[in-house]
Amino acid sequence: MSDLHNIKSGINPDFSWTAKKMKDLTYYQHGIVDGDRFILSEIITLLESQNETKRDWANRIISGLPAVAKSTIRIGITGSPGVGKSTFIETMGLYLISRGHKVAVLAIDPSSQLNKGSILGDKTRMQMLASHHEAYVRPTPSGSVLGGTAAFTKDCIHLCEAAGFDMVIVETVGVGQSETEVDNITDVNLLLLQPGAGDDIQGIKRGIIENADIFIINKADGVQAELAKQTKTFYQNAIHLFHHDTHGWICPVILTSALENKGIDTVYDAVLDYVNILSSNGRLDEKRILQELKWFERQTIIRLQQIAFSHKKVTATFRALSDDIIQQRTTTTTALHEMEKTFLSILKN
């Protein structure tokens, strides 16, 4: 694909590393079954690699894993930057461990649109949870994927569950109203809000808010405690404007303080209540099957794009048409028709 500008990568040109050798399948598969967090990280690294051979090896590992228990719970957590997601997740994760759960956190970190790099700082913000032997915290760059998740998040969920983690938390990038993809990979979605978020009618926009199952007003402490109560009232009233697709479920609005460890038990109870409703009416299994189909569709489109642009004729045509658009020798619509004709001619041969 054509580049309009020569952009520096932003990566230190003097940095070097030694490639690790891939081990055999039994090493990885036995490690996962034994709950080895280091081997779990190794497999996810293979999965996220730009090297096709490594990704294929990771897929072979995943395909050979035994089926996981259906008793796992997948929790999506969304909220704008500054709402306190990392602190909340650490506090909730430690609470879940105290209740006998093993917790995995997949934290999606925003990637630079220039060099695709990410800071991946979530692990440093959850030091107590990340160092706990009953927890696993994995920051992952979002890359070019929209919707708040990463390209392999769903596969990572399966790996974590196979490694014995029965509570898997997916923390989305947290960038705005379009961030709804997490609904396609989790069982229950928590939306974190700040005190004062209900002062604007924009707060009840459809999209990310419509996909939430539980609303949490975080940072409900100190001077913001009263404002948090007002925000709770606003959202309780606003919820009646939306119809939740799970019969019998009214989205709760919960006040929490991650710093003071308040309200976390109420969130936990709400998560269990919601999952129990889904399980009792058969919707949990149905939802997960639909998620698998959506993931299959999404990954098929990605693979088809990769296959298409590995074809020399497609790549050459795309570059030529891109140059024509830059030089204003053709319109985008005309170029699209030319690309379509190129694809069809290849398929006919």
C-alpha positions in Angstrom: 0.0 0.0 0.0 1.2 3.5 -0.7 2.7 5.8 1.9 2.1 9.5 1.4 4.9 10.5 3.6 8.1 9.0 4.9 7.3 8.8 8.6 10.0 7.8 11.1 9.1 4.7 13.0 9.9 6.2 16.4 11.8 3.1 17.4 15.4 3.3 18.5 17.5 2.1 15.4 20.2 0.8 17.7 17.9 -1.5 19.6 18.4 -5.2 18.9 17.1 -8.5 20.2 17.7 -12.2 19.8 14.8 -14.3 18.4 13.6 -17.0 20.7 13.3 -20.6 19.4 9.8 -22.1 19.4 9.4 -25.2 21.5 7.3 -28.2 20.7 3.5 -28.4 21.0 3.5 -30.5 24.2 5.6 -27.9 26.0 3.0 -25.2 25.4 -0.1 -27.4 25.8 1.1 -29.0 29.1 2.1 -25.6 30.3 -1.3 -24.1 29.7 -3.1 -27.1 31.4 -0.8 -26.7 34.4 -1.7 -23.0 34.6 1.9 -21.7 33.9 1.6 -18.0 33.5 4.9 -17.6 31.7 4.0 -20.2 29.1 0.7 -18.5 28.7 2.5 -15.3 27.9 4.8 -17.1 25.4 1.7 -18.4 23.5 0.0 -15.0 23.4 3.3 -13.5 22.1 3.3 -16.0 19.3 -0.3 -15.3 18.6 0.4 -11.5 18.3 3.5 -11.9 16.3 3.8 -10.4 12.8 5.5 -13.7 11.8 3.0 -15.9 10.0 4.9 -19.1 11.1 4.7 -18.1 14.8 1.0 -17.3 14.5 0.3 -20.6 12.8 2.1 -22.4 15.6 0.0 -20.5 18.2 -3.2 -21.6 16.3 -2.0 -25.2 16.4 -1.4 -24.9 20.2 -4.9 -23.5 20.7 -6.6 -26.1 18.5 -5.0 -28.9 20.6 -6.2 -27.6 24.0 -9.0 -29.4 25.8 -12.4 -27.8 26.1 -12.7 -25.3 29.0 -15.4 -25.3 31.7 -18.6 -23.3 31.0 -18.5 -21.9 34.5 -16.1 -19.1 33.5 -17.2 -15.5 33.4 -16.0 -13.0 30.9 -16.3 -9.4 32.0 -15.9 -6.4 29.8 -14.9 -3.0 31.4 -15.2 0.2 29.4 -14.8 3.8 30.4 -13.2 7.0 29.2 -9.6 7.9 30.1 -9.4 9.2 33.7 -12.4 7.3 35.0 -10.1 5.0 37.1 -10.4 1.7 35.1 -7.0 0.4 36.2 -7.5 1.1 39.9 -11.0 -0.3 39.8 -9.8 -3.5 38.0 -7.0 -4.0 40.5 -9.4 -3.6 43.4 -12.0 -5.8 41.9 -9.4 -8.4 40.9 -8.1 -8.7 44.4 -11.7 -8.9 45.7 -12.5 -11.7 43.2 -9.3 -13.6 44.4 -10.5 -13.2 48.0 -13.7 -15.0 46.9 -11.8 -17.9 45.5 -11.5 -17.0 41.9 -8.5 -16.9 39.6 -8.4 -13.7 37.6 -7.0 -12.8 34.2 -6.9 -9.3 32.9 -6.5 -8.5 29.2 -5.9 -4.8 29.1 -6.1 -3.3 25.6 -3.7 -0.3 25.2 -4.1 2.3 22.4 -1.6 2.1 19.6 0.1 5.0 17.9 -1.3 5.6 14.4 2.2 6.6 13.2 4.4 3.7 14.4 1.8 1.3 15.8 3.7 1.3 19.2 2.0 1.2 22.6 3.1 2.2 26.1 1.5 -1.0 27.7 1.5 0.6 31.1 -1.5 -1.1 32.6 0.6 -3.8 34.3 2.6 -1.1 36.2 -0.7 0.5 37.3 -1.9 -2.9 38.7 1.3 -3.9 40.5 -0.5 -5.7 43.5 -2.8 -7.7 41.2 -0.1 -8.4 38.5 2.2 -9.9 41.2 -0.4 -12.1 42.8 0.0 -15.8 42.0 -3.8 -16.2 41.4 -3.8 -13.4 38.8 -2.5 -12.8 35.3 -2.3 -9.3 33.8 -1.5 -9.0 30.1 -1.4 -5.6 28.3 -2.0 -5.8 24.6 -1.7 -3.1 21.9 -4.9 -2.4 20.0 -3.0 -2.0 16.7 -5.3 -0.9 13.9 -8.3 -2.7 15.3 -11.3 -0.4 16.1 -13.9 -1.0 18.8 -11.7 -1.0 21.8 -10.3 -4.5 21.6 -7.3 -6.2 19.9 -7.2 -8.6 16.9 -6.6 -11.7 19.1 -8.5 -10.8 22.3 -11.0 -13.6 21.9 -8.2 -16.2 21.4 -6.5 -14.8 24.5 -9.7 -15.3 26.5 -9.8 -19.0 25.5 -6.1 -19.4 26.5 -6.7 -17.8 29.9 -9.7 -20.0 30.5 -7.7 -23.1 29.5 -5.0 -22.0 32.0 -7.5 -22.2 34.8 -8.6 -18.5 35.1 -12.4 -18.6 35.7 -12.8 -14.8 35.7 -11.5 -13.0 32.6 -11.6 -9.2 32.6 -11.2 -7.4 29.3 -10.3 -3.7 29.7 -11.0 -1.8 26.5 -9.0 1.2 25.2 -11.6 3.7 26.4 -11.8 6.1 23.6 -15.5 6.9 23.0 -19.0 6.0 21.9 -17.9 3.5 19.1 -16.3 1.2 21.5 -18.8 -1.7 21.4 -16.7 -4.6 20.1 -16.2 -5.9 23.7 -19.9 -6.9 23.7 -19.0 -9.5 21.1 -16.5 -11.3 23.3 -17.7 -11.0 26.9 -20.7 -12.2 29.0 -21.3 -9.0 31.0 -20.3 -5.4 30.3 -19.5 -2.8 33.0 -19.5 0.8 32.1 -17.4 3.1 34.4 -18.5 6.7 34.7 -17.2 9.7 36.6 -19.2 11.8 39.1 -20.8 14.5 37.0 -21.1 12.4 33.8 -24.8 12.7 33.9 -25.0 16.5 33.8 -25.1 16.4 30.0 -27.8 14.8 28.0 -25.1 13.4 25.8 -24.5 10.9 28.5 -27.5 8.9 27.3 -26.4 8.5 23.7 -27.0 5.2 22.1 -23.9 3.0 21.3 -21.6 2.1 24.1 -24.1 3.0 26.8 -26.8 0.9 25.2 -24.5 -2.1 25.4 -23.8 -1.7 29.1 -25.3 -4.3 31.5 -24.1 -2.6 34.7 -23.4 1.1 35.3 -20.7 2.0 37.8 -20.2 5.6 39.1 -16.6 5.3 40.2 -14.6 7.8 42.4 -17.7 8.2 44.7 -15.6 9.4 47.6 -14.5 12.6 49.3 -15.8 15.9 47.8 -17.3 14.0 44.8 -19.5 11.7 46.9 -22.6 14.0 46.7 -22.0 14.6 42.9 -21.7 10.8 42.4 -25.2 10.4 44.0 -26.7 12.9 41.6 -25.1 11.2 38.7 -26.5 7.9 39.9 -30.0 9.4 40.0 -29.5 10.7 36.4 -28.5 7.3 35.0 -31.3 5.5 36.9 -33.8 7.8 35.2 -32.0 7.5 31.8 -31.9 3.7 31.8 -35.7 3.6 31.4 -35.3 5.1 27.9 -33.5 2.0 26.8 -34.7 -1.5 26.4 -32.2 -4.1 27.6 -32.3 -7.3 25.5 -32.2 -9.6 28.5 -35.7 -10.2 29.8 -36.2 -9.3 33.4 -32.9 -7.4 33.7 -32.9 -3.7 34.8 -29.4 -2.3 34.6 -28.2 -1.4 38.1 -26.3 1.8 38.8 -23.7 1.3 41.5 -21.6 3.8 43.4 -18.0 2.6 43.9 -14.7 3.9 45.3 -11.8 1.8 44.1 -9.5 3.7 46.4 -11.6 3.1 49.5 -12.7 -0.4 48.4 -16.4 0.5 48.5 -19.1 -1.0 46.4 -17.0 -3.7 44.9 -19.0 -6.4 46.6 -22.2 -4.9 45.1 -20.6 -5.0 41.6 -19.6 -8.7 42.1 -23.2 -9.6 43.2 -24.6 -7.8 40.2 -22.3 -9.6 37.8 -23.3 -13.0 39.3 -27.0 -12.0 39.2 -26.8 -11.1 35.5 -24.8 -14.2 34.5 -27.3 -16.4 36.5 -30.2 -14.9 34.5 -28.4 -15.6 31.2 -27.6 -19.1 32.3 -31.1 -19.9 33.6 -32.8 -19.0 30.3 -30.2 -20.5 28.1 -29.0 -17.2 26.7 -25.4 -17.5 28.0 -24.7 -20.5 25.7 -26.6 -18.9 22.9 -24.7 -15.6 23.3 -21.3 -17.3 23.2 -22.2 -19.3 20.1 -23.3 -16.0 18.3 -20.0 -14.5 19.5 -18.0 -17.3 18.0 -19.9 -16.8 14.7 -19.2 -13.1 14.7 -15.5 -13.7 15.5 -15.4 -16.2 12.6 -16.9 -13.6 10.3 -14.5 -10.9 11.4 -11.4 -13.1 11.2 -12.4 -14.4 7.8 -12.6 -10.8 6.4 -9.1 -10.1 7.9 -7.7 -13.3 6.4 -9.2 -12.6 3.0 -7.7 -9.1 3.0 -4.3 -10.6 3.9 -4.6 -13.2 1.1 -5.8 -10.6 -1.4 -2.9 -8.2 -0.8 -0.4 -11.0 -1.0 -1.3 -11.4 -4.7 1.1 -9.4 -6.9 -1.6 -8.3 -9.3 -3.8 -6.9 -6.5 -0.9 -5.1 -4.9 0.3 -3.6 -8.1 -3.2 -2.5 -9.1 -3.8 -1.0 -5.7 -0.6 1.0 -5.7 -1.2 2.3 -9.3 -4.8 3.4 -8.4 -3.6 5.0 -5.2 -1.1 7.0 -7.2 -3.8 8.0 -9.6 -6.0 9.2 -6.8 -3.1 11.2 -5.3 -2.4 12.8 -8.8 -6.1 13.4 -9.3 -6.1 11.3 -12.5 -9.1 9.3 -11.2 -11.8 9.4 -8.6 -12.0 7.1 -5.6 -15.3 5.6 -6.9 -13.7 4.7 -10.3 -10.7 3.3 -8.5 -12.9 1.0 -6.4 -14.6 -0.3 -9.5 -11.2 -1.1 -11.0 -10.2 -2.9 -7.9 -13.4 -4.9 -8.0 -12.8 -5.9 -11.6 -9.2 -7.0 -10.7 -10.5 -9.2 -7.9 -13.2 -10.8 -10.1 -10.7 -11.4 -12.9 -8.4 -13.3 -10.5 -11.3 -15.4 -9.1 -12.4 -16.4 -12.6 -8.9 -17.7 -13.5 
